[in-house]
Amino acid sequence: MSEITKEATQEQLLYANILEKGMFFGLGLMFITFALYVFGILDSVVPREAVASYWNMPVGDYLAAINQNYLHMAHPPTGWAWITLIGKGDFLNFLPVAILSGVTIACYIAIIPGLFSRGDKAMGFICMGTAAILILAASGLLAVGH
């Protein structure tokens, strides 16, 4: 068992550094994409003046309604289908959310080599498993209730 110290390990510092940079990047991108949407620089699927009429709907109903009223796709854009609409201002706003969600995965992957090189195999395998589960969950392959 290792000794408890008050100093951060190299892996903790790397994790925090990546998390900080990823958070600032995602947050900055969120401001930019929101400005593109709000100022009408990019066209949107749902007209800005109609957005409030959809606020009280559950996500599934919202997606079905905008598909019926605006998109006319074979199926509502669920899961990662929003990527096909990334050129629209309202769907472009999903990009920084996806980036912010993925930063943790990048942090785990980055610290794995350091954990194994200093002999902390248990934590290395835990980080590998955590990253794999997060990637699998984000992929949509584990979707339930459909």
Rosetta blueprint (number, residue, H / E / L):
1 M L
2 S L
3 E L
4 I L
5 T L
6 K L
7 E L
8 A L
9 T L
10 Q H
11 E H
12 Q H
13 L H
14 L H
15 Y H
16 A H
17 N H
18 I H
19 L H
20 E H
21 K H
22 G H
23 M H
24 F H
25 F H
26 G H
27 L H
28 G H
29 L H
30 M H
31 F H
32 I H
33 T H
34 F H
35 A H
36 L H
37 Y H
38 V H
39 F L
40 G L
41 I L
42 L L
43 D L
44 S L
45 V L
46 V L
47 P L
48 R H
49 E H
50 A H
51 V H
52 A H
53 S H
54 Y H
55 W L
56 N L
57 M L
58 P L
59 V H
60 G H
61 D H
62 Y H
63 L H
64 A H
65 A H
66 I H
67 N H
68 Q H
69 N H
70 Y H
71 L H
72 H L
73 M L
74 A L
75 H L
76 P L
77 P L
78 T L
79 G H
80 W H
81 A H
82 W H
83 I H
84 T H
85 L H
86 I L
87 G L
88 K L
89 G H
90 D H
91 F H
92 L H
93 N L
94 F H
95 L H
96 P H
97 V H
98 A H
99 I H
100 L H
101 S H
102 G H
103 V H
104 T H
105 I H
106 A H
107 C H
108 Y H
109 I H
110 A H
111 I H
112 I H
113 P H
114 G H
115 L H
116 F H
117 S H
118 R L
119 G L
120 D L
121 K H
122 A H
123 M H
124 G H
125 F H
126 I H
127 C H
128 M H
129 G H
130 T H
131 A H
132 A H
133 I H
134 L H
135 I H
136 L H
137 A H
138 A H
139 S H
140 G L
141 L L
142 L L
143 A L
144 V L
145 G L
146 H L
